[in-house]
Amino acid sequence: MVPSTASVKAGESVTFTVAGKSLADVYGAEFEFFYDPAKLKYTGVRGLGTDEFVMAPTLDGNKIELVYTRTKPVAGLTGDRNLFTVTFQSVGTGAAAVSITPTTVLNSQSQLMSGISGGSANVSITSGDSTSTSLPNGGSTSTPPPSNPATPSTPPAPVPGVVSVEATLSGKGVVNIDVDSKVLLAAAVSSLNKTVLIQLGNTAGTKALSVTLPAGAWNQAGAATGKVKSITFETGIANVSIDTKLIEKSPAVGLNSKLQLTVAKVEPTTLPADIRQTTGSQTVYDFSLSLDGQKITKFNGEIKVELPYTLAPGEKPNQVVIYYLADDGTLEVVKNGRYNASTGMVEFKPKHFSKYTANYASIAFRDMDGAVWAKEAVLGLAAREVIQGRSEGSFVPGGDVTRAEFVQMLAQLFDLQNTAKSAPFTDVTTGTWYYGAIASAQQAGLVQGKADGSFGVNDRITREDMAVLIYRAWQLLGAGTLNSGAGITVFQDQKLTSDYAKEAVAALQYEGLMNGVTEGFFDPKGASTRAQAAMVLYRLYQRM
């Protein structure tokens, strides 16, 4: 967000331009624009494109709700684009902070997009006082009052919800920062978007950094911090967001407790040769989070990490993945990692902290020409090792999917860990390639067997059973809430759908995760192809 000027006099107008950076098929968005009504008075909004429209905004205290959209059946915006301007009249004096946050972003396919960040800006408003000199004709001329060099100018007011810290590097490129409790709590109180942002400046050349937060003071503040949902660190190396529940619900947090985040760039020569061959020139990062010196070893969705990544010519965003370097020296794919074109970073939610890196998985299948509509899904899931080809270089997109194969795909996507001693099905035996996936899925409550005690590992999975498995996975694994599908237009062959699958089919249709095979028909008893299964799982991955 860019102001038309850095400084205005009281009574003058100032315009803020909302600029999109590295957009990727953005068709429409809803925004919340926050400002200081004691210093700024809203006067208007204007779209900047001929095929774009900004609806009349809604004003609510210090918040303006805006809706921006394209108006023709065209592709969404890509690259860097100025979207619209918001104009105010200055009515007070001092530093006036404004910020904007997107609440909903849609692409040209009316699909929700994630990872679109907001922005903020400041403008300084002066009083414009002047002295007046009489002229012989009765007029007057105004001259500014003399400045007093001994009087310092008023420093700009802090941006709401932001803590800015200038880093001081040691001779070895190490930065240690201890965030003051008063500054942190002041940012929490002023936050307009339920987030406290800790920005570290002057981090060029940093090899490792450590940021310490007053976790005890945060908890003691209670109501002052209760509205803040996350604390985000922009370190200059990587970005880390912490859900405040991690602090607030920890029984180990005492009055003087300290939470310490460390991020370090790993020296390549310390890595095994085979690991260096895979990571190439990409930076490997080592993360650690501790409370009062004790490492926090497990996360349950409370941590989000963003690593910088520059796409090389020809690289596809869906094949950029996150690798975890395990203690045994192997590389493991983090299934939920994804490249965010709007930020130029790869974001993921780790289950624990260790060494991570972003890299490109070069995957290709020579038989996808007949299923171009599923190519992105197939390659994206193959890059994350969720699905595999049937033979070297061949995916066989039109091939059938067995019940065992689909459960294996689902288990890979959700990283199900098998802790069951056995799978209670007569046709699932230890040592088979599908044993772990089916045992894990059964233990999680995702699958059930047949009346004869078997699972039907080699049976083709029906479309209705695929819908049921996805529906259960979404609900049981905490990925979110799916609409029940009430009020949708039912398929003409709905009567062929088994009673146990009707709710799942309706919900997945409503959410756009599964569609009909032809206009008005779902074909519940029909078999799914490998390309169709990949497409459904990829949509699920995008929604996770």
C-alpha positions as CSV (number, residue, x, y, z in Angstrom):
1,M,0.0,0.0,0.0
2,V,1.5,3.3,-1.1
3,P,0.4,6.8,0.0
4,S,0.4,9.7,-2.5
5,T,2.6,11.7,-0.2
6,A,4.5,11.1,3.0
7,S,3.3,14.3,4.6
8,V,0.2,16.5,4.3
9,K,-1.3,19.6,6.0
10,A,-4.5,19.3,8.0
11,G,-7.4,19.7,5.7
12,E,-5.6,18.4,2.6
13,S,-6.3,15.0,0.9
14,V,-4.1,12.0,0.8
15,T,-4.7,8.9,-1.4
16,F,-3.5,5.4,-0.7
17,T,-2.9,3.0,-3.6
18,V,-3.5,-0.7,-2.9
19,A,-0.9,-2.5,-5.0
20,G,-0.8,-6.2,-5.6
21,K,2.6,-7.9,-5.8
22,S,3.2,-11.2,-7.7
23,L,-0.5,-11.9,-8.1
24,A,-1.5,-15.2,-9.5
25,D,-5.0,-15.4,-11.1
26,V,-6.7,-13.1,-8.6
27,Y,-10.2,-12.3,-9.8
28,G,-11.9,-10.8,-6.7
29,A,-11.3,-10.1,-3.1
30,E,-12.9,-8.7,0.1
31,F,-10.7,-6.4,2.1
32,E,-10.8,-4.8,5.6
33,F,-9.2,-1.3,5.6
34,F,-8.3,0.1,9.0
35,Y,-7.5,3.8,9.7
36,D,-7.4,6.4,12.5
37,P,-10.7,8.4,12.3
38,A,-9.3,11.0,14.6
39,K,-6.8,12.0,11.9
40,L,-8.4,10.8,8.7
41,K,-11.9,11.2,7.2
42,Y,-12.8,8.7,4.4
43,T,-13.9,10.5,1.2
44,G,-13.9,7.9,-1.6
45,V,-12.6,4.8,-3.4
46,R,-11.8,4.3,-7.0
47,G,-11.0,1.3,-9.1
48,L,-8.0,1.6,-11.5
49,G,-9.0,-0.9,-14.3
50,T,-11.6,-0.7,-17.1
51,D,-12.7,-4.3,-16.4
52,E,-12.6,-4.0,-12.6
53,F,-15.1,-2.7,-10.1
54,V,-15.0,-1.7,-6.4
55,M,-18.3,-1.9,-4.7
56,A,-19.5,1.0,-2.4
57,P,-17.7,0.3,0.9
58,T,-19.2,-0.3,4.3
59,L,-17.9,2.0,7.1
60,D,-17.8,0.6,10.7
61,G,-15.9,2.8,13.1
62,N,-12.2,2.7,12.1
63,K,-12.8,-0.1,9.5
64,I,-13.8,0.1,5.9
65,E,-15.1,-3.1,4.2
66,L,-14.3,-3.2,0.5
67,V,-15.1,-5.7,-2.3
68,Y,-13.0,-5.7,-5.4
69,T,-13.7,-7.8,-8.5
70,R,-13.2,-8.1,-12.2
71,T,-16.3,-7.7,-14.2
72,K,-15.9,-9.9,-17.3
73,P,-15.3,-13.6,-17.9
74,V,-11.5,-13.2,-18.1
75,A,-8.5,-14.5,-16.3
76,G,-7.6,-13.1,-12.9
77,L,-4.8,-10.6,-12.3
78,T,-1.2,-11.8,-12.5
79,G,2.1,-10.1,-11.7
80,D,2.3,-6.6,-10.1
81,R,-0.9,-4.5,-10.4
82,N,-2.4,-1.4,-8.8
83,L,-5.9,-2.5,-7.8
84,F,-7.7,0.6,-6.4
85,T,-7.2,3.8,-4.4
86,V,-8.8,5.0,-1.1
87,T,-8.8,8.7,-0.4
88,F,-9.0,10.5,2.9
89,Q,-9.1,14.1,4.1
90,S,-6.7,14.8,6.9
91,V,-8.6,16.1,9.9
92,G,-6.0,15.8,12.7
93,T,-2.3,16.1,13.2
94,G,0.5,13.6,13.8
95,A,1.3,10.3,12.3
96,A,-1.7,8.4,10.9
97,A,-1.4,4.7,10.3
98,V,-3.5,2.7,7.8
99,S,-3.5,-1.0,7.1
100,I,-5.4,-3.4,4.8
101,T,-6.1,-7.1,5.2
102,P,-7.7,-9.4,2.6
103,T,-10.4,-11.6,4.2
104,T,-11.5,-13.5,1.1
105,V,-9.6,-13.9,-2.2
106,L,-11.0,-15.8,-5.2
107,N,-9.4,-16.9,-8.5
108,S,-11.1,-16.9,-11.9
109,Q,-12.5,-20.3,-11.1
110,S,-14.3,-18.9,-8.0
111,Q,-11.9,-21.0,-5.8
112,L,-10.7,-19.7,-2.5
113,M,-7.0,-18.7,-2.4
114,S,-4.8,-18.6,0.6
115,G,-1.6,-16.9,1.7
116,I,-2.5,-13.4,0.4
117,S,-1.0,-11.0,2.9
118,G,-2.0,-7.4,3.6
119,G,0.0,-4.2,4.1
120,S,0.3,-1.0,6.0
121,A,1.5,2.6,5.5
122,N,1.9,5.9,7.4
123,V,1.4,9.5,6.6
124,S,2.4,12.5,8.6
125,I,-0.2,15.3,9.1
126,T,1.1,18.8,10.1
127,S,-1.0,21.6,11.4
128,G,-0.2,24.0,8.6
129,D,0.0,27.0,11.0
130,S,1.5,30.2,9.6
131,T,2.1,33.8,10.4
132,S,0.3,36.6,8.4
133,T,1.8,39.9,7.2
134,S,-0.5,42.8,6.2
135,L,-0.2,44.2,2.7
136,P,-0.9,47.8,1.7
137,N,-4.0,46.8,-0.2
138,G,-5.5,45.2,2.8
139,G,-4.5,41.6,1.8
140,S,-2.1,39.4,3.5
141,T,0.6,36.8,2.8
142,S,1.3,33.8,4.8
143,T,4.8,32.6,5.8
144,P,5.6,29.5,7.7
145,P,6.6,29.9,11.4
146,P,10.3,29.8,12.0
147,S,11.5,26.4,12.9
148,N,13.4,25.7,16.1
149,P,16.3,23.5,15.4
150,A,16.5,22.6,19.1
151,T,13.1,21.1,19.0
152,P,13.1,17.5,17.5
153,S,10.4,16.5,15.1
154,T,7.7,14.1,16.4
155,P,8.7,10.5,15.5
156,P,6.2,8.6,13.5
157,A,3.7,6.6,15.5
158,P,4.2,2.9,15.5
159,V,2.2,0.8,13.0
160,P,-0.6,-0.9,14.8
161,G,0.2,-4.5,15.8
162,V,3.9,-4.2,14.6
163,V,7.1,-4.5,16.6
164,S,10.1,-3.3,14.5
165,V,13.5,-4.2,15.7
166,E,16.9,-3.4,14.2
167,A,19.2,-6.3,14.4
168,T,22.8,-6.0,15.4
169,L,25.0,-8.7,13.9
170,S,28.0,-10.2,15.7
171,G,31.2,-10.8,13.9
172,K,30.0,-14.3,13.1
173,G,26.7,-13.3,11.6
174,V,24.6,-14.1,14.7
175,V,21.7,-12.0,15.9
176,N,20.2,-12.2,19.4
177,I,17.0,-10.2,20.1
178,D,15.0,-10.0,23.3
179,V,11.6,-8.4,22.7
180,D,10.6,-6.0,25.5
181,S,7.3,-7.0,27.2
182,K,5.9,-3.5,27.1
183,V,6.5,-3.1,23.4
184,L,5.0,-6.5,22.7
185,L,1.9,-5.9,24.7
186,A,1.4,-2.5,23.2
187,A,1.5,-4.0,19.8
188,A,-1.1,-6.6,20.9
189,V,-3.4,-3.9,22.2
190,S,-3.1,-1.9,19.0
191,S,-3.4,-4.8,16.6
192,L,-6.2,-4.4,14.0
193,N,-6.0,-7.9,12.4
194,K,-5.6,-10.3,15.3
195,T,-1.8,-10.6,14.6
196,V,1.3,-9.2,16.1
197,L,4.1,-8.8,13.5
198,I,7.7,-8.8,14.7
199,Q,9.8,-7.3,11.9
200,L,13.6,-7.7,12.1
201,G,15.5,-5.1,10.1
202,N,19.2,-4.9,9.1
203,T,19.4,-8.7,8.9
204,A,21.6,-8.9,5.7
205,G,24.4,-11.3,6.2
206,T,22.7,-13.1,9.1
207,K,23.6,-16.8,9.4
208,A,21.7,-17.5,12.6
209,L,19.3,-15.6,14.8
210,S,17.5,-16.0,18.1
211,V,14.4,-14.1,19.2
212,T,13.2,-14.3,22.8
213,L,9.6,-13.4,23.8
214,P,8.2,-12.8,27.3
215,A,5.8,-15.7,27.3
216,G,5.0,-15.2,31.0
217,A,4.1,-11.6,30.5
218,W,2.0,-12.4,27.5
219,N,-0.1,-14.8,29.5
220,Q,-0.4,-12.4,32.5
221,A,-1.7,-9.7,30.2
222,G,-4.9,-11.7,29.7
223,A,-7.5,-9.5,28.1
224,A,-4.9,-7.3,26.5
225,T,-3.6,-10.2,24.3
226,G,-6.8,-12.2,24.1
227,K,-7.8,-10.9,20.7
228,V,-4.4,-11.8,19.1
229,K,-4.5,-15.1,17.4
230,S,-0.9,-15.3,16.1
231,I,2.6,-13.8,16.4
232,T,4.5,-13.7,13.2
233,F,8.3,-13.3,12.9
234,E,9.7,-11.7,9.7
235,T,13.3,-12.5,10.3
236,G,14.9,-11.8,6.9
237,I,15.9,-15.5,6.7
238,A,12.5,-17.2,7.0
239,N,9.1,-16.2,8.4
240,V,7.6,-18.1,11.3
241,S,4.0,-17.7,12.7
242,I,3.0,-19.1,16.1
243,D,-0.6,-19.6,17.1
244,T,-0.9,-17.9,20.5
245,K,-2.7,-21.0,21.8
246,L,0.8,-22.6,22.0
247,I,1.7,-20.1,24.7
248,E,-1.6,-19.7,26.4
249,K,-2.5,-23.4,26.8
250,S,0.9,-24.5,27.9
251,P,0.9,-25.5,31.6
252,A,4.6,-24.9,31.7
253,V,4.4,-21.2,31.2
254,G,5.3,-19.4,34.5
255,L,5.3,-15.7,35.4
256,N,8.9,-15.2,34.1
257,S,8.8,-17.7,31.3
258,K,10.6,-17.0,28.0
259,L,9.8,-18.5,24.6
260,Q,12.8,-18.6,22.3
261,L,12.8,-19.1,18.5
262,T,16.0,-19.8,16.7
263,V,16.6,-20.0,12.9
264,A,19.9,-20.8,11.4
265,K,21.3,-21.4,7.9
266,V,23.0,-24.8,7.8
267,E,26.5,-24.9,6.5
268,P,26.4,-27.1,3.3
269,T,29.6,-28.9,4.1
270,T,28.1,-30.3,7.3
271,L,25.5,-32.2,5.2
272,P,26.0,-35.7,3.8
273,A,27.0,-35.8,0.1
274,D,23.8,-37.5,-1.0
275,I,21.7,-34.8,0.8
276,R,23.7,-32.0,-0.9
277,Q,23.1,-33.7,-4.3
278,T,19.3,-33.4,-3.7
279,T,19.3,-29.9,-2.0
280,G,21.6,-28.5,-4.6
281,S,22.1,-24.7,-4.2
282,Q,19.0,-24.3,-2.0
283,T,19.5,-23.2,1.6
284,V,18.8,-25.6,4.4
285,Y,17.3,-24.1,7.5
286,D,17.5,-25.3,11.1
287,F,14.6,-24.3,13.3
288,S,14.2,-24.7,17.1
289,L,11.6,-23.5,19.6
290,S,12.0,-23.7,23.3
291,L,10.3,-22.7,26.5
292,D,12.6,-21.8,29.4
293,G,15.4,-23.8,27.7
294,Q,13.2,-26.9,27.1
295,K,12.6,-27.7,23.4
296,I,9.1,-28.0,22.2
297,T,9.2,-31.1,20.1
298,K,5.7,-31.5,18.7
299,F,3.2,-29.2,17.1
300,N,-0.4,-29.7,16.2
301,G,-0.9,-27.0,13.5
302,E,0.2,-24.1,15.8
303,I,3.3,-23.3,13.7
304,K,3.5,-22.0,10.1
305,V,6.8,-21.5,8.3
306,E,7.6,-19.6,5.1
307,L,10.8,-20.1,3.2
308,P,11.9,-17.9,0.3
309,Y,12.1,-19.7,-3.1
310,T,12.7,-18.3,-6.6
311,L,11.2,-20.3,-9.4
312,A,13.7,-21.1,-12.1
313,P,12.6,-20.9,-15.8
314,G,10.3,-23.8,-16.6
315,E,9.5,-24.7,-13.0
316,K,5.9,-25.2,-12.1
317,P,4.7,-23.9,-8.7
318,N,2.8,-27.2,-7.9
319,Q,6.1,-29.1,-8.0
320,V,7.9,-27.0,-5.4
321,V,8.1,-29.0,-2.2
322,I,9.4,-28.9,1.3
323,Y,11.9,-31.5,2.5
324,Y,12.6,-32.5,6.1
325,L,16.0,-33.8,6.9
326,A,15.5,-36.6,9.3
327,D,18.0,-37.6,12.0
328,D,19.0,-40.7,10.1
329,G,20.1,-38.6,7.1
330,T,17.2,-39.2,4.8
331,L,14.9,-36.6,3.2
332,E,11.2,-36.8,3.7
333,V,8.6,-34.7,1.9
334,V,6.3,-32.5,4.0
335,K,2.9,-33.1,2.3
336,N,1.3,-29.8,3.2
337,G,4.0,-27.6,1.8
338,R,3.0,-25.3,-1.1
339,Y,4.4,-22.5,-3.1
340,N,2.6,-19.2,-2.7
341,A,3.0,-17.1,-5.8
342,S,1.8,-13.9,-4.1
343,T,4.6,-14.0,-1.6
344,G,7.3,-15.9,-3.5
345,M,7.7,-18.2,-0.5
346,V,6.9,-21.9,0.2
347,E,4.7,-22.3,3.2
348,F,4.1,-25.3,5.4
349,K,3.0,-26.4,8.9
350,P,5.7,-28.7,10.5
351,K,4.8,-31.3,13.0
352,H,8.1,-30.6,14.7
353,F,11.2,-28.4,14.2
354,S,14.4,-29.6,12.7
355,K,16.2,-29.0,9.3
356,Y,14.0,-28.0,6.3
357,T,14.6,-26.9,2.8
358,A,12.5,-26.0,-0.3
359,N,13.3,-27.5,-3.7
360,Y,11.8,-28.5,-7.0
361,A,10.7,-32.1,-7.6
362,S,11.2,-32.8,-11.3
363,I,8.4,-35.2,-12.1
364,A,7.0,-36.1,-15.5
365,F,4.8,-38.8,-17.0
366,R,4.7,-39.3,-20.8
367,D,1.1,-40.6,-21.0
368,M,-0.8,-37.5,-19.7
369,D,-1.7,-36.0,-23.0
370,G,-5.1,-37.6,-22.9
371,A,-5.8,-36.2,-19.4
372,V,-4.4,-32.7,-19.6
373,W,-7.2,-31.6,-17.2
374,A,-5.6,-33.7,-14.5
375,K,-1.9,-33.0,-15.2
376,E,-1.4,-30.4,-12.6
377,A,-3.0,-32.6,-9.9
378,V,-1.1,-35.7,-10.9
379,L,2.3,-34.0,-11.0
380,G,1.6,-32.0,-7.9
381,L,0.7,-35.1,-5.9
382,A,3.6,-37.2,-7.4
383,A,6.0,-34.5,-6.4
384,R,4.8,-34.9,-2.8
385,E,5.0,-38.8,-3.1
386,V,1.3,-39.1,-2.5
387,I,0.8,-41.0,-5.8
388,Q,3.2,-43.0,-8.1
389,G,3.3,-44.1,-11.7
390,R,2.3,-47.6,-12.7
391,S,5.7,-48.1,-14.4
392,E,8.7,-46.0,-15.3
393,G,7.5,-42.7,-16.8
394,S,3.9,-43.8,-17.1
395,F,1.0,-42.8,-14.8
396,V,-1.8,-44.7,-16.7
397,P,-4.5,-41.9,-16.0
398,G,-7.3,-44.0,-17.4
399,G,-6.6,-47.0,-15.2
400,D,-8.8,-48.3,-12.5
401,V,-8.1,-47.6,-8.8
402,T,-8.4,-50.4,-6.3
403,R,-9.7,-49.9,-2.7
404,A,-6.1,-50.6,-1.4
405,E,-4.6,-48.0,-3.8
406,F,-6.9,-45.2,-2.9
407,V,-6.5,-45.8,0.9
408,Q,-2.7,-45.8,0.3
409,M,-3.0,-42.4,-1.5
410,L,-5.2,-41.0,1.3
411,A,-2.8,-42.2,4.0
412,Q,0.1,-40.6,2.1
413,L,-1.7,-37.3,1.7
414,F,-2.6,-37.1,5.4
415,D,0.7,-38.6,6.7
416,L,-1.2,-41.3,8.7
417,Q,1.2,-43.1,11.0
418,N,0.4,-46.7,11.7
419,T,0.6,-47.7,15.3
420,A,-1.8,-50.6,15.1
421,K,-0.4,-54.1,15.6
422,S,-2.6,-55.6,13.0
423,A,-5.4,-54.8,10.5
424,P,-8.6,-56.8,11.3
425,F,-9.3,-57.8,7.7
426,T,-8.9,-61.3,6.3
427,D,-7.3,-60.1,3.1
428,V,-4.8,-57.6,4.7
429,T,-1.7,-59.3,5.9
430,T,1.6,-58.0,7.3
431,G,4.3,-57.4,4.8
432,T,2.0,-56.3,1.9
433,W,2.6,-52.8,0.4
434,Y,-0.9,-51.7,1.5
435,Y,-0.8,-53.1,5.0
436,G,0.4,-50.0,6.8
437,A,-2.0,-47.7,5.0
438,I,-5.1,-49.8,5.6
439,A,-4.2,-50.5,9.2
440,S,-3.6,-46.8,9.8
441,A,-6.9,-45.8,8.1
442,Q,-8.8,-48.5,10.1
443,Q,-7.3,-47.3,13.4
444,A,-8.2,-43.7,12.5
445,G,-11.8,-44.7,11.8
446,L,-11.6,-43.9,8.1
447,V,-12.4,-47.4,6.7
448,Q,-14.5,-50.4,7.5
449,G,-14.5,-53.9,6.2
450,K,-17.1,-55.9,4.3
451,A,-19.7,-58.3,5.8
452,D,-17.4,-61.3,5.1
453,G,-14.6,-59.8,7.2
454,S,-12.4,-58.8,4.2
455,F,-11.5,-55.3,3.1
456,G,-11.6,-55.9,-0.7
457,V,-8.1,-54.8,-1.4
458,N,-8.3,-55.6,-5.1
459,D,-11.8,-54.4,-5.7
460,R,-12.2,-51.3,-7.8
461,I,-13.2,-48.4,-5.6
462,T,-16.6,-46.9,-6.4
463,R,-17.2,-43.2,-6.7
464,E,-19.5,-43.2,-3.7
465,D,-17.0,-45.1,-1.5
466,M,-14.3,-42.6,-2.6
467,A,-16.6,-39.8,-1.5
468,V,-17.2,-41.5,1.9
469,L,-13.5,-41.9,2.5
470,I,-12.7,-38.3,1.7
471,Y,-15.6,-37.1,3.8
472,R,-14.5,-39.1,6.8
473,A,-10.8,-38.0,6.4
474,W,-11.8,-34.4,6.3
475,Q,-13.9,-34.7,9.4
476,L,-11.9,-37.1,11.5
477,L,-8.4,-35.6,10.8
478,G,-9.5,-32.0,11.7
479,A,-9.0,-30.5,8.3
480,G,-12.1,-28.3,8.8
481,T,-15.9,-28.4,8.4
482,L,-17.6,-29.5,5.1
483,N,-21.1,-28.1,4.4
484,S,-23.8,-30.8,4.6
485,G,-24.8,-30.0,1.1
486,A,-28.3,-28.9,2.0
487,G,-30.1,-27.0,-0.7
488,I,-28.1,-28.2,-3.6
489,T,-29.5,-29.6,-6.9
490,V,-29.5,-33.4,-6.5
491,F,-28.1,-35.7,-9.1
492,Q,-30.6,-37.4,-11.3
493,D,-29.2,-40.8,-10.3
494,Q,-29.3,-40.0,-6.6
495,K,-31.6,-43.0,-5.9
496,L,-28.7,-45.2,-6.9
497,T,-26.5,-43.8,-4.2
498,S,-26.2,-46.0,-1.1
499,D,-27.8,-44.5,2.0
500,Y,-24.4,-44.5,3.9
501,A,-22.9,-42.4,1.1
502,K,-25.6,-39.8,0.4
503,E,-24.4,-37.2,2.9
504,A,-20.8,-37.5,1.7
505,V,-21.7,-37.2,-2.0
506,A,-23.9,-34.1,-1.3
507,A,-21.2,-32.4,0.8
508,L,-18.4,-33.1,-1.6
509,Q,-20.5,-31.8,-4.5
510,Y,-21.4,-28.7,-2.6
511,E,-17.8,-28.0,-1.7
512,G,-16.6,-28.6,-5.3
513,L,-14.4,-31.6,-4.3
514,M,-16.3,-34.1,-6.5
515,N,-18.4,-33.4,-9.5
516,G,-20.7,-35.5,-11.7
517,V,-19.3,-37.6,-14.6
518,T,-21.8,-36.0,-17.0
519,E,-24.4,-33.3,-16.7
520,G,-26.7,-34.2,-13.8
521,F,-25.3,-37.7,-13.1
522,F,-22.9,-38.7,-10.4
523,D,-22.6,-42.4,-11.3
524,P,-22.2,-43.6,-7.6
525,K,-21.6,-47.2,-8.4
526,G,-19.1,-46.4,-11.2
527,A,-15.4,-47.0,-10.9
528,S,-13.0,-44.1,-10.6
529,T,-10.0,-43.7,-12.9
530,R,-6.5,-42.9,-11.6
531,A,-6.8,-39.4,-13.0
532,Q,-10.1,-38.7,-11.4
533,A,-8.8,-40.0,-8.0
534,A,-5.8,-37.7,-8.3
535,M,-8.0,-34.7,-9.2
536,V,-10.2,-35.2,-6.1
537,L,-7.2,-35.7,-3.8
538,Y,-5.5,-32.6,-5.2
539,R,-8.6,-30.5,-4.5
540,L,-8.5,-31.9,-1.0
541,Y,-4.8,-31.0,-0.7
542,Q,-5.5,-27.4,-1.9
543,R,-8.3,-27.0,0.7
544,M,-6.3,-28.5,3.6
